[in-house]
Amino acid sequence: MGRQILHVDMNGFYASVEMIFHPEARDVPMAVGGDAQARHGVILAKNELAKQRGVKTAETIWQARKKCPELLLLPPHHDLYHQYYEKANAIYRRFTDQVEPASIDESYLDVTGSQALFGTGEEIAHRIRRAVKEELQLTVSVGVSFCKTFAKIGSDLKKPDAVTCIPREKVPEILWPLPIEQMLSVGAVTAARLRQKGIGTIGDLARQSRETLEEMMGKHGASLYLAVHGLEEDPVRRWGEGEDPKSIGRNRTFRQDVVGDEAVRRELLALCEDVAWRLRRQGMRCWGVQVTIKDPQFVTIDRQGKLDEPENVMTPLFQAAWQVYQRSWKENKPIRMLGVTAIRLTREAGQMSLFDDGKKEKLSQSIDGIWDKFGPGAIRPAALLKKED
């Protein structure tokens, strides 16, 4: 049968946990958010009634209340969410020791070797779904497939409290008709570029040669080719395997020295986009950034900046990195190498976290909005950077 990979996604996690302790919130529009008076107060999660009123994750609290004046706003309780994260993953570990958290509300499981004891991947998925519902009063959506990418797409297809199986032989039937935006790592800008080439569905993408995609998008195109054909063999780590990284960074050495604020801005945006993507892939956030600058004489400086909240999206990382650059470097002094490193890493969720239904789309839109702001061709996506130290 080959590998059986599960992606388990807890539905509306923050809001669902809050409703366990606030039963009255089940019958009214409710959202979890930061201080309404704070500059960064945003909606972190919402219940179904709030969703029906148009409330969206990641929008500001005042925007949400403009749509829904009677919205019940509850403050986040991150320690409580972490407790339920631990409880959910303990349930998963009853079925396999290969449990790899992707974030506070998502985990990958490899149940290939567990089938003799617990049944098929689909049967295990349903057992997990029932156990989480009965024991934790939460619901999960589970994708079942032969690779991480398709398991993740599967868990997004049916919500809440559902299991979606994507066996190898059903990939063309289930996945190929889907819009290209549902392919992982395809955000709004990438989707627009693909649609300009007549690639509007996952099936259209699958019909492209690797050479064509590499010509269009470089390394990102090659990665998309492997992903859309289910060729990635990324293993699911065992629970607790390896220590969390202390830092996550990206450097770029330029063929020609970079000079001036606008050129540096573009390079920092690309580097921060890549670092943010790596943080999300690890299920991590950072409390600070370090900017490394090397001049043509190979003199190197490292300077650090702090963040108000633990972050893993590009905008706050770029803002912090830009501030560090502005106070550390003369505008017209040439730069040979530039680097951005996320430091003081954590799995803690901050006010700006987007762990909720639709989180991947919202993250992609947030990132792609930066590219759009500076115009076509103004910024080279980090996936296309050619050299890395």
N, C-alpha and C positions, 0 to 999 in steps of 0.2 A: 504493500500500500504506500510505502514511502513515508516521508515525514508528516507528522500531524502537529501543526502549530496553531495555538489558540491566542487570540488577542482579546483580553477581557477589559471592558470599558465600563466603569461605574457611571450610571446615568445621572446627570445633573447633580454631581457629587456633593458639592458644598450645600446646595439648597436641600437636597434629600436628607443629609445628616441633620441640618437645622430643624427640619420638620419632624424628626424623631423626638426632639426635645421641645418643640413648639407645635403641638398638634393643631392649634388654632390656625396656623399658617397654611394648612392644607386647603382651606376653604376660601382663601382670599389671595389676591395677587401678592406675591412675596418675592423679595430679592435679597441676596447677600451682597453687602457693599461696604466700602470704607466710610469714613466720616463725611457726611453731606457738606460740612463746612470746609473740608480740607481741599487743598488745591488738586490733589490727585484722587478725589473720591470717585470711584467707578463701580459699576455693577460687575460683580464677580460670578454670580450665578443667579438663576431665577427659577421659579416653579412654572408649571404648565399654564396656570391661569395668567401669570405675568407675561409669559411668552405670547399667549393669545392676544394680549393687549398691546403687543408690539415692543415690549421691553427686550433689549438685546444685551448680551454679555459684552463688556468692555466699553459700553457707552457711559457717559457721565451720569451721575445720580440726578442732576437737574433735568437732563434730557429724558430720563426714564419717567420722572414724576410729571413732566409736561404731558407725556402720553397717558400716564396712569396716576392721577393725583392721589388716589387712595392706596397706592403701593405701600405695603408693609416692608420696611427696611430693617434687616437684622445685621448686626456687626459680625464679621468673620471670627471664627474660633479655630485657629490653625492647629493648636495642640489637639483639639478634638478630632479634626480631620485626619491628623497623623495617626491617632489611635485606631480609627476605622480603616485607614490604609494598612496598618499592621494586622488587624483582624481579618480583612479580606485576603491578604496575601497568605495568612496562616491557613485559610480554607483552601486556597489554590495548592499549597504545599502538601495537602493530604493526597493529592493525585500525582504529583511529580516534584522532584527537587530542582528541576530546571524551570525556575520562575524568575523572570527578569523584569523588574519594574521599569516602565518607560516614563512614568510620571507618578504623581500622587494618586491618580485615579485610573491608571492604565498599567497592565502587565502582559508580557508575553509568556506563554507556557509551551514547552515542548512535551507532548504527551505520547510521543511515538512509542516509548518503551513501557508505557503504562496500560496499554490497551488489553493485554492479557488479564489484568486485574480488574479494570474498570470499564471496559467496553471501548467502542470506537471514539474517535475524536468528537464526533457530534454528541454521542451519549455522555461523554465526560463534560462537555460544555453545558448540557442541560442539567447534569448533577450539580455543577458549580453554580449555575444560575439559581437553582432551587435552594441550595444551601445558603447562599448569600441573602436571598429573599427571606427565608425562614429565620435565620440566625441574626442577621444584621438589620433587617427591615429596609434593605436597599435593593435596587434592581441593577442588573448588568446587561449589557449587550455583548455577545461573544461572536467573533469571527473565527471560522475554522478553515484552514487551508494548508498548503504544503510549503508555504514560505511566509515570512513576517509581513511582507508588503501586502499580499492578498488577504491575509488574516485581518490586518488592520482595516483595509477597505471593507471587508465583510462586516466587521463590527459597526461600521458607520451606516450600513445599508438599512438596517432595521433597528429602530429604537422606539420605546424602551423595552427592556425585559424580553430579549429575543436572541435567537441563535441563527446565524447565516453560514452555510457551508459553501465553499468554493473549491470543489475538487478540480484536479488538473483538466479533466475532460470537459468540465463545464465552464471553463474560463471564457471561451468565445461567446457562449450563450449568456452568461451572467454579467461579465465585466465589459466586453467590447461595446455594447450599446450605450454605456454610461458616458456622460459628457467628460471631456478631457480634464476639467477642473477637479474631478474626483480621483484622479491619479495623484498619489503622494508626490510631494515636491513640485507640483505644478500650481503656481500661484497665478494671480490675475495677469501679470505682465507676460509670464511664460505662456499662459493660455492664449493671450492675444497674439503673440508671435506665431504660435502653432496654428491658430485659426486663420491667420493671414496666408499660411501655406496650405490651407485646405484640410488641416488636421483638427477635427472638432470632437472626436470621440476617442475613447481608449482603443477601440478597434482600429481607427485610422492611425493612431500612434504605433500600434503593433505591426501594422503593415509596412512601416518604414524600415529601411535598412539601417544598420548601425552606422554605416558611413554617412548616410544622409543626415542622421540626427547629430553625429559628431560635427559635420560641416556646419549645421545650423547653430549648435549650442555648445560645441567643445566637449569638455569633460562631463558637463551636465547632460548632454545628449547621450553620451555613452552610458551614463548611469541610468537614464530613462529607458534605454534599450534593454538593459539587463533587467530592470524592474518590471517593465511591461510584459516581458516574456517569462517572468517567474524564475529567473536564473540566479537571483541573489541567494546565497547559501549562508547568510549571516546566522551563526548559531545563537541559541538562547542560553544565556549564562545561567549557572546554578545560583540559587539564592545565596547572597552574601559573598559570591565569588569575586575576589579582587577588591582592592580598596578604591573608594571614590577618588577621582583625580583631584589634585590640589589646585590645578589651574588648567585652563583651556585657551589656547591662543593661535594666532596666525600671523606670520611675517611675510613680507614681500620685498625682494631685492629688485630694483628697477634697472632696466637696460640703460635708460637715460635718467639722470637725476631729475627729481620732481621739485618744482619751484613754485611758490605762490599758494595762497589760501585756497583758491578754487580747485587747483589740482590735488592738493592734500585732502580737501574735503571729499572729493570723489573717491580717493583711495581709502580713506578712513571709513566711508560708508560701506564700501565693498568688504573691507576687512571685518567690520562690525557685523555685517550681515552674515558672514561666514561663521564668526565666533558664536553669534546668537543661535544659528542653526545647529552648531556642534553642542552647545549647551542643551538645547531642547532634545537633541538625539540622546544625550546622556541623562535626561531627566533632571538636569541641574539648573541652578540659578547662581548669580554672583552678586556680591555686595560691593564690588569695585572693579576698576579696569586699570591696567598698566599699559602705557604707551611707550614703545621703544623706538628711538630714532637714531639712525647712523648717518653721519655725513660722508662726503666723498673721501675724506682723510681717515675714515674708519673710526672716528671718535663716536662713541655710543653713549646715549643717555637713556635712563629709565625713569619715568615719572608716573605717579599713581593718582587716581581720583576715586572718590566714594560715590555710592548710589544711595538714594533715600530708602529704597526697597530692594530686596533680592529680585533680579531681573533676568530674563532670557529672551527678550525681543530686541530688535536692532535699535529702535529709536532712543531709549534711555542709554544704551551702551554708547551710541554715537555721540549723544549730547555730552556725556561725561568725558569721552575721549577727545572731543573737540575742545572742551574747556582746558583739558590738560595740555593739548598741543598749543593752544593760544597763549597760555602763560609760560610755556617752556621753550618756544622756538621763534626766532625772528622770521618775519613773513617771507623775505626773499632769500633766505639762506637755503642752499640746495640740500636735498635729502636723497641719500643712496638707498637706504632701507627703512621701512616703516613696519611696525608691528603693533598689534592689539592683543592683550591677554586678559581674559576674565580671571579675577582673583577672588579669594575668600568665598569659595564655592559652598553651596548648601543645597539641600533638597527641600528647604523650607519654601512655602508658597507665600508670596507677597501680595499686596493689594492689587497689583496690576496683572496677576496671573490670570490666564484665560482657560482654566480647567473647567470646561463645561461643554455641553453638546455644541458642535460647530467650531470647536477650538482651533482645529487645524486651518479651516478656511479663514477664520478671523486673524490668525497669526500671519497667514500668507498675504491677506489683504493689507494688514498693517505694514508688512515689509514692502510689498509691491507699491504701496502708496508713496514710499520714499523714492523709489525709482521713477515713478510717474512724475513726481514733483519737479524733477530736474530735467525732464524731457527725454525723448528717444535718443539712445546712444550716449547720453551724458555720463552714465555710470556703467562701469563694467561689472556685472555680477561676480561675486566672489568665486562662484563655481568655475569661472573661466580664467581665474588667475593662473598664470603659467608656471611660476616658480615659487617655491615655498622653502624657507630655511627651517 
